[in-house]
Amino acid sequence: MILHAPRLTLRPRTAEDAVRLAQPGSGPLLAELLSRRIRSRVQLAHECKWYTREDQP
């Protein structure tokens, strides 16, 4: 299972993570994997633009 977002592809590192991501309520694991990926790649902050309502033009 590969999740795609603009300019970001997240591949679970282990089969166990892949199985857990496929289960309902996998939001916390997804957030953990994304934060790990973001911390490991500083340039991701420049590639992805995260908007709040106030930030939108």
MITIPA-497371 format. One record per atom (N, C-alpha, C): residue in one letter; residue number from 1; x, y, z. Coordinates in pm, 1 decimal, always signed. Layout:
// residues N
{residu A&num NUM&x X&y Y&z Z}
...
***
This chain:
// residues 57
{residu M&num 1&x +84.6&y -118.6&z +0.0}
{residu M&num 1&x +0.0&y +0.0&z +0.0}
{residu M&num 1&x +88.3&y +123.8&z +0.0}
{residu I&num 2&x +67.4&y +211.3&z -95.8}
{residu I&num 2&x +143.4&y +334.8&z -105.2}
{residu I&num 2&x +45.0&y +449.9&z -103.8}
{residu L&num 3&x +68.4&y +545.5&z -16.8}
{residu L&num 3&x -19.1&y +661.5&z -7.2}
{residu L&num 3&x +44.6&y +777.7&z -81.8}
{residu H&num 4&x -34.7&y +845.8&z -162.2}
{residu H&num 4&x +17.1&y +958.0&z -240.0}
{residu H&num 4&x -47.8&y +1087.9&z -194.3}
{residu A&num 5&x +32.9&y +1189.8&z -182.0}
{residu A&num 5&x -13.4&y +1325.9&z -157.2}
{residu A&num 5&x +70.3&y +1412.7&z -251.2}
{residu P&num 6&x +34.3&y +1537.2&z -271.6}
{residu P&num 6&x +115.3&y +1619.9&z -360.7}
{residu P&num 6&x +262.5&y +1620.0&z -320.2}
{residu R&num 7&x +346.1&y +1573.5&z -411.2}
{residu R&num 7&x +492.1&y +1570.1&z -392.0}
{residu R&num 7&x +537.6&y +1485.7&z -273.7}
{residu L&num 8&x +455.7&y +1395.0&z -229.0}
{residu L&num 8&x +494.8&y +1311.1&z -115.4}
{residu L&num 8&x +441.6&y +1170.0&z -136.6}
{residu T&num 9&x +530.2&y +1073.7&z -130.7}
{residu T&num 9&x +489.9&y +933.9&z -136.2}
{residu T&num 9&x +537.7&y +868.8&z -7.5}
{residu L&num 10&x +446.9&y +805.7&z +61.5}
{residu L&num 10&x +479.8&y +742.3&z +189.0}
{residu L&num 10&x +470.7&y +591.7&z +173.0}
{residu R&num 11&x +582.3&y +524.3&z +192.4}
{residu R&num 11&x +584.2&y +379.4&z +187.2}
{residu R&num 11&x +611.7&y +327.9&z +328.4}
{residu P&num 12&x +520.4&y +251.3&z +384.7}
{residu P&num 12&x +547.0&y +196.0&z +518.1}
{residu P&num 12&x +677.5&y +116.6&z +517.6}
{residu R&num 13&x +757.1&y +133.2&z +622.0}
{residu R&num 13&x +887.8&y +67.0&z +627.1}
{residu R&num 13&x +876.8&y -82.6&z +652.8}
{residu T&num 14&x +774.9&y -122.5&z +725.0}
{residu T&num 14&x +763.6&y -263.6&z +760.1}
{residu T&num 14&x +627.9&y -316.9&z +715.4}
{residu A&num 15&x +621.0&y -447.7&z +698.6}
{residu A&num 15&x +493.9&y -510.6&z +662.8}
{residu A&num 15&x +391.5&y -487.2&z +774.3}
{residu E&num 16&x +438.2&y -486.2&z +898.8}
{residu E&num 16&x +347.4&y -463.4&z +1012.1}
{residu E&num 16&x +283.1&y -325.1&z +1002.8}
{residu D&num 17&x +363.3&y -222.4&z +967.3}
{residu D&num 17&x +307.2&y -88.0&z +950.3}
{residu D&num 17&x +206.4&y -86.2&z +836.6}
{residu A&num 18&x +234.4&y -158.7&z +728.3}
{residu A&num 18&x +142.7&y -162.5&z +614.2}
{residu A&num 18&x +9.0&y -223.6&z +654.8}
{residu V&num 19&x +15.3&y -330.9&z +732.9}
{residu V&num 19&x -107.5&y -395.6&z +779.7}
{residu V&num 19&x -184.4&y -301.1&z +871.6}
{residu R&num 20&x -113.2&y -232.4&z +961.0}
{residu R&num 20&x -179.5&y -140.5&z +1053.8}
{residu R&num 20&x -241.6&y -22.7&z +980.4}
{residu L&num 21&x -176.0&y +25.0&z +873.7}
{residu L&num 21&x -231.0&y +137.2&z +797.3}
{residu L&num 21&x -359.7&y +98.3&z +725.6}
{residu A&num 22&x -374.1&y -30.2&z +694.1}
{residu A&num 22&x -492.5&y -76.7&z +622.5}
{residu A&num 22&x -613.6&y -90.7&z +715.4}
{residu Q&num 23&x -591.1&y -84.6&z +846.2}
{residu Q&num 23&x -700.1&y -100.8&z +942.0}
{residu Q&num 23&x -772.2&y +31.8&z +964.6}
{residu P&num 24&x -900.1&y +26.5&z +1001.1}
{residu P&num 24&x -970.9&y +149.3&z +1038.1}
{residu P&num 24&x -903.5&y +214.0&z +1159.6}
{residu G&num 25&x -906.8&y +344.3&z +1164.9}
{residu G&num 25&x -847.1&y +414.4&z +1278.6}
{residu G&num 25&x -696.5&y +421.1&z +1271.5}
{residu S&num 26&x -640.9&y +421.4&z +1149.7}
{residu S&num 26&x -495.5&y +422.4&z +1135.0}
{residu S&num 26&x -439.0&y +564.1&z +1134.3}
{residu G&num 27&x -521.6&y +662.6&z +1161.6}
{residu G&num 27&x -477.3&y +801.9&z +1159.4}
{residu G&num 27&x -353.7&y +830.8&z +1243.5}
{residu P&num 28&x -348.8&y +785.1&z +1370.5}
{residu P&num 28&x -230.4&y +812.8&z +1452.3}
{residu P&num 28&x -101.9&y +752.8&z +1393.3}
{residu L&num 29&x -110.5&y +632.8&z +1337.4}
{residu L&num 29&x +8.1&y +572.6&z +1276.7}
{residu L&num 29&x +49.2&y +651.9&z +1153.2}
{residu L&num 30&x -47.0&y +692.0&z +1072.4}
{residu L&num 30&x -17.1&y +771.0&z +953.6}
{residu L&num 30&x +51.4&y +901.9&z +993.4}
{residu A&num 31&x -0.2&y +966.7&z +1096.0}
{residu A&num 31&x +60.2&y +1091.7&z +1143.0}
{residu A&num 31&x +203.2&y +1068.7&z +1191.0}
{residu E&num 32&x +225.5&y +957.2&z +1260.3}
{residu E&num 32&x +359.5&y +925.3&z +1309.8}
{residu E&num 32&x +455.9&y +901.9&z +1193.8}
{residu L&num 33&x +411.3&y +825.0&z +1092.5}
{residu L&num 33&x +497.6&y +798.1&z +978.0}
{residu L&num 33&x +527.3&y +925.8&z +900.0}
{residu L&num 34&x +425.8&y +1010.1&z +883.9}
{residu L&num 34&x +446.1&y +1136.0&z +813.0}
{residu L&num 34&x +541.9&y +1227.0&z +888.8}
{residu S&num 35&x +526.8&y +1236.8&z +1021.0}
{residu S&num 35&x +614.0&y +1325.2&z +1097.3}
{residu S&num 35&x +756.9&y +1273.4&z +1094.6}
{residu R&num 36&x +773.8&y +1139.8&z +1098.0}
{residu R&num 36&x +906.5&y +1080.4&z +1089.6}
{residu R&num 36&x +969.2&y +1114.2&z +954.7}
{residu R&num 37&x +888.6&y +1103.5&z +848.5}
{residu R&num 37&x +937.1&y +1131.8&z +713.8}
{residu R&num 37&x +973.4&y +1279.4&z +700.5}
{residu I&num 38&x +889.7&y +1365.9&z +757.9}
{residu I&num 38&x +915.2&y +1509.3&z +747.3}
{residu I&num 38&x +1041.2&y +1547.2&z +824.9}
{residu R&num 39&x +1060.0&y +1489.7&z +943.2}
{residu R&num 39&x +1180.7&y +1518.9&z +1020.3}
{residu R&num 39&x +1305.6&y +1469.3&z +948.8}
{residu S&num 40&x +1292.7&y +1356.4&z +875.9}
{residu S&num 40&x +1410.3&y +1299.4&z +812.0}
{residu S&num 40&x +1446.8&y +1372.5&z +683.1}
{residu R&num 41&x +1354.6&y +1450.0&z +629.0}
{residu R&num 41&x +1382.0&y +1522.6&z +505.1}
{residu R&num 41&x +1345.1&y +1669.0&z +521.6}
{residu V&num 42&x +1444.9&y +1749.2&z +552.6}
{residu V&num 42&x +1418.8&y +1890.2&z +578.1}
{residu V&num 42&x +1364.0&y +1958.8&z +454.0}
{residu Q&num 43&x +1411.5&y +1918.0&z +334.4}
{residu Q&num 43&x +1366.6&y +1985.5&z +213.1}
{residu Q&num 43&x +1219.3&y +1962.1&z +185.2}
{residu L&num 44&x +1159.2&y +1863.3&z +250.8}
{residu L&num 44&x +1017.3&y +1837.5&z +231.4}
{residu L&num 44&x +934.8&y +1960.3&z +270.7}
{residu A&num 45&x +981.5&y +2032.5&z +370.3}
{residu A&num 45&x +910.3&y +2152.7&z +413.4}
{residu A&num 45&x +903.9&y +2255.3&z +301.0}
{residu H&num 46&x +1006.0&y +2255.4&z +214.5}
{residu H&num 46&x +1007.2&y +2349.9&z +103.5}
{residu H&num 46&x +925.2&y +2297.1&z -13.5}
{residu E&num 47&x +915.2&y +2165.4&z -26.6}
{residu E&num 47&x +842.5&y +2105.7&z -138.1}
{residu E&num 47&x +692.0&y +2105.6&z -113.4}
{residu C&num 48&x +651.3&y +2089.9&z +11.3}
{residu C&num 48&x +508.7&y +2081.9&z +45.4}
{residu C&num 48&x +466.1&y +2211.5&z +110.7}
{residu K&num 49&x +352.7&y +2261.6&z +71.1}
{residu K&num 49&x +300.0&y +2381.7&z +134.5}
{residu K&num 49&x +178.2&y +2341.7&z +216.1}
{residu W&num 50&x +186.4&y +2362.8&z +345.2}
{residu W&num 50&x +75.9&y +2329.4&z +434.6}
{residu W&num 50&x +2.7&y +2459.3&z +465.0}
{residu Y&num 51&x -124.1&y +2464.5&z +432.3}
{residu Y&num 51&x -200.5&y +2587.2&z +449.3}
{residu Y&num 51&x -301.5&y +2574.3&z +562.0}
{residu T&num 52&x -314.1&y +2681.2&z +636.2}
{residu T&num 52&x -429.1&y +2696.8&z +724.4}
{residu T&num 52&x -523.3&y +2792.6&z +652.8}
{residu R&num 53&x -642.3&y +2810.0&z +704.4}
{residu R&num 53&x -736.8&y +2900.5&z +638.8}
{residu R&num 53&x -680.0&y +3041.6&z +627.9}
{residu E&num 54&x -606.3&y +3083.6&z +729.6}
{residu E&num 54&x -552.3&y +3219.5&z +729.6}
{residu E&num 54&x -442.2&y +3235.8&z +625.0}
{residu D&num 55&x -372.5&y +3125.9&z +592.4}
{residu D&num 55&x -260.0&y +3133.4&z +499.3}
{residu D&num 55&x -303.3&y +3138.8&z +353.4}
{residu Q&num 56&x -423.4&y +3093.5&z +324.8}
{residu Q&num 56&x -464.7&y +3084.3&z +185.1}
{residu Q&num 56&x -482.6&y +3222.8&z +124.6}
{residu P&num 57&x -440.0&y +3240.6&z -0.4}
{residu P&num 57&x -452.3&y +3371.8&z -65.1}
{residu P&num 57&x -598.0&y +3407.3&z -91.0}
***
